């Protein structure tokens, strides 16, 4: 018995030694495969590691100085935005009520604009050319007060930032006009004596400039241009400021000059013309012009969209054409995520038995909905800020590379951000349950006002195709020694880095330090884009032999759109990482790093199939990315209140009772009459 006992004991010891030896070998192998984290040396440390990575536990909460973070984000134009907010807070009669009829909303929106310009002394037009960043700060603040106000302000003054080079009525005069036009119209546009509109979009061809059918025929006997709408499809449609308030229109039309050829005229292409549409004193529609109201819209009913037809309207003005753009209203995302986050922190429901109820933001499912969205909102903010900066630089230098860069980046950002925002607004509404359905809590109006941004001034799918086409052009020039625009910087480097076989060792690294390394995150984003670019180039070449250029493009269209989105995500991440690195306040920098990591890893996880197919990420690493993304969502939840407070949106701007910084339920019950 004793012998058998010793034998069992010896066998047990041998098994323990073998198990220990195996553990050591595994640890040594792990060190080779994953040198970043220090492996735990004891069972207790292993348990601590597991606990740390579980979403039900927390490290020490980050202490965030939300004032410093807000100062860093809003920058030197914080004062002008506060001036806009404070003006409307002091004028309750100019605040947009929850329920308002279309015609009343239009008149209120006009009074809001008049009050801002003539009473508050905020004169956006002077900044369009002198300081575009300040101009866009004003537009952003106005849009936060009422999206219709932001759009109407843009129609009057804008020199757009998001797609190409300029925008609507005021911007067209500044950018297309001669000094004579500026001298004649500047003051009237600035002080709102000359409200105007931008008549490009047509019923049939939309914003396809080359396909526009409105005609401007030059009459050499009178030295005038005759503007005509040749058919119903050429009626100018969805023209902001046209239905009620506009007195002038910048009209885009094909210029026809008389010639001695068989046709008698020569098509000189599309040009822009300043056309008076209403009498300056009586406000009556001028002869030869028909104006009709486009009617009630899903959203943005404070903007008076109209339809214009021209019947032999004679005018003396001509200005020359370049491209145009429009802002997608980024402020909607900030407002919506602020409302949803604050309500989720306030609302308590269920919890452990005989314990206090917990905040609904403590639930992993709610964190999964809202925290990556909050991270994306920060990411979009810094990318948009970068775009405004390079636009401003472009206006000063007229550098051709910057022009190309602004065009490509604005098209991609406009499409990507507005599509993401449209989905996010619905998620925010759902995250607030039944209270999200109450009109007073604003999700309905925010969603409706934002919806049009996905299609006007360029349908998002079309804009993404522009980005893909430009990327393919840059890709081709890369291998022909051409010059690349700034947007495609990473193609300046050796693309072989991104197109080579994934490293089987790094594909398995799963330590937190490695996954939160900006180099890993950027390399992953760029690897995906480069693979998509190379593969779609090969597919297009193959299909063009049998289907032709158009057929090949259409055959690869989904691939091309995915490529464009992937590239834009790479640019967004670059700008976010730079913003983190440049932040001077340590607590703000730590918060931004956390949010940036969540944005990057969440995007990688959402497209993990792409990385798995090519073995860029091994199964164990994919699992680690998923677990770390959930953990980072939990960590961001811990500072979610400070992060939305850093947007610095006053209660009278967010306006939703469930998003009030204090006594939210009191505000809500007062609204329904208690």
N, C-alpha and C positions, 0 to 999 in steps of 0.2 A: 504493500500500500504506500509506504513511504517512498519507495523507489519510483512507483508510478507517479506519485505526487511531485517528486523532484523532476521527473521527466516532463510532466505537464508544465512545471514551472520553467524548466529550461526551454521548452518549446515556446512558451509565452514570451520569454525574454528574447529569444531569437526572432520571433515575429515582431516584437516591439522594436528591436534593433533594425530589422529589415524595413519596418514602416518608417522609422526615424531616418534611415538612410535614403529611402525613397523621397521623403519630405525634403531632405536637404538637397537631393539632386533636382527636385522640382523647383526649389527656391533658387538654386544656382542657374538653372535653365531660364527661370523667370527673369533673373538679373540680366542675362544675355539678351533676352527678347524684349525686356521692358526695363531699361536702365533708369527711367525717370523716378518712379516712386520707390521709397524704401520699403521692402517687404516687411510685414510685421514678424517679430521674432518670438512672440509668445501667443498662447491661446487667447489671453486677455486682449492683446492688441488686435488680434484677428476679429474678436467680437466687437471691439470699438470701431474697426473699419466697417464691418457690416452694419453696425448701428448708424455710423456717420452717413453711409450711402442710402439708408432707408429714408423714405419721405416722411416718416412719422417722427423723426428726430430733428434736432437742429444744433448747429454750432452756435457760437456767440453771435447774436444778431449784429449786423453792420450798423454802425452809428452814422447816419447820413445827415450832413448839413444841407438841408433842402434849400436854404437861401443861397448858399454858395453854388449849389448845383443849378438852381434857376438862373443865377447871374451868368454862369458859364454858358448855359444853353441860349438864353435870350439875348445876351450880348449888349452892345451899346445902344440898341434901339428899343430897349425895355421902356424907356421914358415915353417915347411917342406912342407905344401900344397902350401904356397905362393912361395916357391922355385921352385916347379913344374910349377906353373902358369907362373912365371916370365921367366923361361927357354924357354918355348914355345912361349911366347910373344916376346922374343928376337930373335927367329928363325922362321921368316915367312915361310921359305921353308919347315918347319916341321909341319905347320898347315894344317889340312885337309880341302881341298876345298869342296864347295857344290856339285859339279859334279866331280866324279872320277870313273874310271873303276876299276873293281874288282882286276885285277893284279897290277895296280898302287897303289891301296889302301893297298894291302898286303905289297908291298915293302916300302911304306911310313910308315906303322905301324911298320915295323921292324926297319926302320931308327929312328923312334920316340923312340922306346925302347932302341936302341943302344945309341942314343943321351942322353937320360935321365940317363942311367947307366954310360956310359963312359965319356961323356962330362960334364953333370951337376953334376956327382958324387953322384947321388941318388941311393943308393944300397939297394933295398927293402929286399933282401934275408936275410941279417944279422938281420933284425928285425922280421922275421917270428917266430923265437924261442925266441929271446931276449926281444922283445917289440912288441907283436902282434897288440896292439892298434895303434902304429905308422905305422906299415905295412899297416893296413887297411886304415889309413889316406892317405897314398901314393896312394893306389889303388883307393880310392875315387876321389882324385885329378886327377889322370891319366884318369879315366873314364869320368870326367867332360870335359877334353880336347878332348877326342874321346873315345866313349864307346868301340870301337874295341881295342884301346890301353889298356884300363883297363882290358879287358878280356884276351888279349895276355899276359900282365904282370902277370895276375893271373895264366894262364896256365903254365908259366915258373917257377913262384916262389911259388904259393899260398899254404897256410895252412889254408884252408877255414873256414869261421865263421858261415855260415847261416844254415847249416843243421846238419852235424855231426861233425867229429873231424878233418879231414884233407882233402887236396884237391889234386892238380894236380902234375906236374912233380917235382918241387923242394920240395914241401911239402911231397910228397911220400918218397923221399930219406931221408929227415930229420926225418920223423915220423915212417917210416917202416924199414929203413935201420939200419945196425949195424954201429959201429964206423968206420969200414973198408970202408963201402960205403960212409960215410960222408967225410972221408979223401980223397977218390978217386974223388968224384964228386963235393964237395962243391964249390971250387974256380971256376971251369968251369961253374957251374950253375950261380954263383954270377956275373961273368963278361961277361956272354953270350957266352963264348966259347963253352958251352955244351947246346945249345937250345934243349928242349925236349918236349914230349907230354905225355898224360895220356890216355892209351888205355884200357878203360873199356867198354864203350857202344858198343853193338853189334847190327847188323841190325835187328835181330829177337827179342831178349830179352831186348833190350834197356839197362837200368841201373839196371835191376833185377840181382843183383850179384849172387844170388844162382842159377839162370837159365842160366848163361854164359856157352857157349859150347866150347870155345877155350881150347885146351888141352896142358898141359906141362908134358911130360913123362920123368921120370928120367932114364938115361942110366948108370947103375953102372959100366960098363966097361970103360967108358970115364969120368965118374963123371961129366956129363953134363945133361942139361935139353933140351928136344926137343920140340919146340913150333910149334903147328900145328893148322890150321883152317880147321875143318873137313867138313864144308859145307858152302854154301853161307850165311845162316842165322847167322853164327858165325863170319862173317867179321866185324872187328872193324870199327865203322861208326861214323861220326861227330867228328873225333879226331882233336882238335885244335893243330896247329903247325905241323901237319903231312904232309900236302900237299906240302909245300915248304921249311920250315925252320928247322924242327926238325931233330936232329941227334940221339936222344935216345927216347925210349918209356918205360914207366912203363906199363907193359902188365899184365892184370888180366886173369888168366887161371886156369882150374881145374888141380890140381897136381895129377898125376897118378904114383903110386909106384909099382914096380914089387913084386909079392907075389907068394906063392905056392898054392893058391886056384885055382879053376877051371877056373876062368876068367884070371888068370895070372897077373892081376893088381888090385890095390886097389885105389879107389877114395878118396883122402885126402881133398877134398874141394878146394875152390878157394884161390889161393895165388897170390902174385904180383912178377913180374920178370922184371929186367932191361934188355932191349933188344936194342942193337945198330941197327939203321935202315938205316943210311947213312954213307959213308966213311968220316972220319974227314978231309981229305985233299981235295979230289975231289968232295965231296958232292954227289957222285953217290949212288943210292940205292944198298944196300948190297944183296948178293946172298940169294935166298929163300924168299925174302920180296917183295911183290907187294904193291905199293902205288898209289892210284888214287885220283883225286881231286873231292870233293863233289860238286864243282861248285858254281855258283852264288846263294846267299841266299837272303831272304827278307831283311835282315839287317846284321850288323856286318861283312861286307865284307872285312874289314881289317884283319880278322882272317882267316888263311888258313886251313880250315877243310878238312880232308882227310879220306880215307878208307884204311885199312891195312889188307892184307892177309899174313899168314905165312905158308910156305911150308918146314917143317922139318928144322927149324932154330935152330941151336945148340948154347946154351949160358951157361955160368957158374954161372950167378948171380941169387940169390933168396932173396927176402925180404918178411916179413910176413905181413899179411893183417889185417887192421882194417877199420872202416868206413871212409867216405869221404864227402865233402860238396862243395858248390859253392855260390858265392855272387850274389844277384839279381840286383845289380846296382841301389841302392837307389838314386844316384845323379840325375838320369833322372827326378824324380818327382820334385826335387828342381829347376832344370833348366826349366822344362816346366811351372811350376806354376809361376816362376819368369817372363818368357817371357809373359805369358797370363796376369798376373797382371799389369806389367808395360805398356803393350799396352792398357789395359782397362783403365788405369789412363790417358794415353796420348790421346786416341781417343775420340773425342767429336761428339755427334750426337743428333740432335733435342733438345727439351727443351720447357719451357713455352713460350707462344706467346710474341714476341718482347723482349725476354730475351736472353742472351748468351746461346749457346749450352752447354749441360752438358756432363761430362765424362760418358762413357758407364758403368763404374763401379758404377755410381750413380743409375743405374737402378737395381731394386730389383732382377730381373731375372738374371742379370749378377752376382750380389752378391751371389745369391743362387747357381750358378754354381761353382764359384771360391773360395769363402771365407771358406766354410767347407773343401774344398780341401786343401787350405793353412793351415788350422788348422790340418788336418790329416797329412800333410807333416811334421809339427812340431812334432806331436805325434809319427810318425814313426821314426823320427830322434832320439828321446830320447829312444825309445824302442830298436832301433838298437845299440845305444851307450851302453845301458845296456848289450845287448847280447855280444858285443865285450869285455866288462869289465869282465863278468863272464867267457867268453872263455879264456881270458888272465889268470884269476885266476885259471881256470881249468888246463891250461898248466903248471902252476907253482906247483900246489898242487896235481894234479892227483886224486882229491877227487871224489869218485864214484857218490855221489849225484849230484855234479856239472856236471859230464859227462852226466848223465841222463837228467839233467836240460837243458844243452846246446842242446842236441839232440832234445828234445821235443820242446823247444822254437824256435830253428832255423828252424825246419820243419814248424811250424805254421806261424812264421813271414815271411819266404820265400814265402809261399803260399799266405797268406793274402795280403801282401804288393805288390807282383808282380801282383796279380789279380786286386787289386785296382788301381795300377799305369797304367795298360793297359787301363782300362776304362777312367782314368783321362786324359791320353794323348789325347784321342779322344775328350773329353770335352774341353780341352784347345785349341785344333785346331779349334773346332767349335766356341768357344768364341771369337776367333780372326777373324772370318769371312773369306773373301776371302784371306786376307793377311796371315792367318794361313795355307793356301794351297800352298803358295810359298815355294819352297824347302829351300830357303835361310833363312827362319824363323824357320826351323829345326824340326817342329813337325813331319813331315814325317819320317825323319831319326831317331829321338828319339823313335818314335812309333815302327818302324821296328826293330831297334837295341834291343829294350826292349822285343819284343814279345816272343822271344825264352826263356826268363827267366821263363815263366809260365810252361814250360815243361822240360827243361833240368835239369839234376841232380835231377830228381824227379818231375813227373807230379803233379801239384798243388792238384788235387783231391785225388791222392794217399797219398800225404803228410798230408792232412787234416785227412784222415782216420787213419794215424799213430798217430796223435794227439788225435783223439777220442778214439782210442784203449788204448792209454796210460792213458787217463783220466778215462776210465772205469776201468782199472786196479787199478788206485789210489783210485777210489771210492770204489771198493771192499775191498781194503786193509784198507781203513779208518774204515770200520766196523769190521775188523778183527784184529785191533790193530797194523797194519803194519806201516812202516816208509814211509813218503811222501817226494817226491823230492821237491825242492824249488819252482818250477814253480806253484805248486798247493797249495801254502801257505794258501789260504783262506779255503781250505778243512780241515786244521788243527783246525780251529774254529768249533764251533757247527754248522753243516749244518742245524740243525733245525731252526736256525735264518733265513735262506734263503728259507726253504721249508714250513714254517708255513703259515697260512692264512694271506693275506695282511691286514694291519691295516686299518680299514675303515675310521679312522680319517686322518692319514697321507696320505692316498690315495687321499685325497681331498685338501691337502695343495698345494697352487699354488703361494705363494709369491716368489719373485725373490731371496731373501736371501736363502730360502729353496732350490729352484731349482739349485742355484749356489753353494750349499754346497757340497764339495767333498764326504762327507759321503753319502748323498742321491744318488749321481751319482754312486759311487762304489757299494752301496747296490743294486741299480737297475740293474747294469751290472751283479753282482754276483747272484742275485735272478734269472735272466733269465737263466744264465748258469746252476745253480743248478736245476731249474725246467726241463730244457732240459736233463740234465744228469740223473735225477731220472726217467723221463718218458721214455727215450730211453732204460734204463736198464730194466725197466718193460716190454717194448715191445720186446726186444731181448729175454728175458726169456720166454715170451709167444710164440713167433714165432719159437724159436729153438725146441720146443716140436714137431712141425709138419713139419718144413722146414729144420731142422738141422742148424748147426752153420753158414755155408756159406749162406744158403738161408735166414736165419733170418737177417744176416748182410746186405745182398743185399736188403731185404725188407725195412730196416730202413736206407738205405744209405743216403738219403737226410737229414734225421733227424740228423744223425751222423755228416755230414759235417757242418750243421748249429750249432751244439753243439761245434765243434772245432773252428769255426769262432767266436762264442760268447765268448769262453774262451780266445782266443787270443786278442780280443778287451778289455777284462777285464785286461789282463796283460799290454797292451799298455796304458790304462788309469792310472793304478797304477804308471807306470814309468813316465808318464806325470805329474801327481800330485806331485810326489816326486821331479821332476825337478823344478816345480814351487816353492815348499817349500824350496828348497835348493839354489835358486837363490839369490845372495847377493845384487844385485843392485835393489833398490825399483822400479824404472821406468820399468826395464826389467821384474821384477816379476809381476807387474801389467799387462803388455802386455801379458805375458805368461799365467796368470790366465784367462784373457779374451779369449785367443785362446783355452785354455784347456776346458773352459766351453762350448765354441761353439762345440768343438769336441765331448764332452760327450753328450750334449743335442741333437745335430744333430743325433748321433747314436741312442739315445733313441727314437727320433721322427721317424727315418727311420724304426724302428721296433715297432712302437706304438701298432700295432695290438696284438703283443704277450703280452704286458702289459695290454691291455684292456680286453683281453679274460679272464684273471684270476683276474680282478679287482684290479691289483696292482696300476693302475692309473685310477682315475675317469674321466668322460668326461670333466669336467671343468679344471682338471689338465692337461689333454692331450692338450686342447686348449691353456692353458697358456704356456706349453712347446713349442708348435708350434710358438706362438707369440714371446716368448723370444728368440728362435733360430733365427727367422728373425731379431729381434732387435740386437742380438749379431753379426750376419753377417754384419749388417750395422755398428756396432761399430768397428769390425775388418777391414771393408773397410776403415775407417778413418785413420788407421795406416798400411794399406796394403803395402804402399811403404816402410816404415821403416822395416816391417817384412821380405819382400823379400830382402831388402838391407842387412839385418843381416845374410843372407846366405853367404854374402861376396864373391859372384862370380863375378870376373872381366868381363868387356865387351868382352874381347878377349876369355873368356871361354864360356859365354852364346852365343856369336857370332851373334845372330839373330838381324838384324837391328831394328826391331820394339821393341826390349827390351833394346836398348842403354839408358844409364842413361841421356844422353843429346844429342840433335840434332838427334833424331832417324830418322826423315823424311829425313834429309840431308844424313845420311848413306844409307838409303833405296834407294833414288833417284840416288845416286852415283853408287849403285850396278847395276842398269839397264842402266847406261850410260849417265845420265844428268850431 
